[in-house]
Amino acid sequence: MTFSKFLRINLAVLILTAATGLSAAENRSVRVIDAGPDGDERYYSVYCPDGSRAAVVKREDKTTVCTTPRDESKDVCKNWSVDEAARAACGV
């Protein structure tokens, strides 16, 4: 293997490693997935940046949104958006 080919291979590996690191950093946000309705409530699965999960429930007839925090303590219900409830559940 020539030195030029060696440099090109190492440069390609370096670029791929950097690109993978950047895409992994982008995935460290709170993700909210609509799990669907059940009666007059809509359920959301929340995936936190630290890998933990939480749940958010929105009642269709009210502006109240409830969330189960990561520590699985008592549900918290407030007048907030689904995204705000998800961030609160993840502690971010």
N, C-alpha and C positions, 0 to 999 in steps of 0.2 A: 504494500500500500504506500502510495506516495504521500508526502507531507501535505500537499494541496488537498488531496482527497480526505485525509485525516482531519484537516481544519474544517472542510465543508461538513463532514459528518458531525463533528463536535458542535459546530455552529447550529446545525439543524436540531440537534438534541437540546441545546441551550434555548433555542426559540420555542420549541415544543414545551419544554419545562416551564418557561415563563408564561406561555399562553395558558397552560393548565392551571397554574397558580392564580392567574387573574380570573379565570372562570370560576374557580373554587371560591375566591373571595367574593364574587358577585352573588353567590348562593347563600351568603350568610345573613340574609334578611329574613324577616318573618314572612312565611308563606301561608296564605289562607285558601283552603279548598272548600268549595260549596259541596256539602254532603247531601243536600236535598231537603225537601220539606217533610214534615210529619205533623199533620193536623194544621193548626194555626201557627206553627213554629218552623223556622228554617235553621238547620244545623250546619256548622262549619267546623272543619278540622283545621287546627292551627299547628304548624311546624315551626319551632323556635330555632334561632341561630345556633344554640348549644346542643341541638339534636333532640331536645325534649318535645313533647306534644301537649296540646291543650285543646279545649273545646269552647266554641262560642255558639250561643243560641239567640236568635232574634225572633221575637214575637211579632207576627205580621200586623196585629191590631194595635200595637203600641210602638213607641220609639225606644222602649227599654231593650237593652241588649245585655245578656248575662254571659259570664265567662267562668270557667273553672280554672283557677290559677294552677301553675305547674306543681305547687306543693299539695294539690288536691284538698285544700281547705274549703271552707264554705264558699258557695257560689257568690259572685259579686255581680249585682245588677245596677246599671246606671243608664243615663240618657247619653249614650255615645254611639259612634259608628262601629261597624263590624271591625274595621281596621284598627280603630282605637282600642277596642276590647281585646283584639288579638295581641297588640303590642303590650297592653297591660298584663295579659295572661303570661306572656313571655318575660315580663320584667324589663322590657326595653323601652 
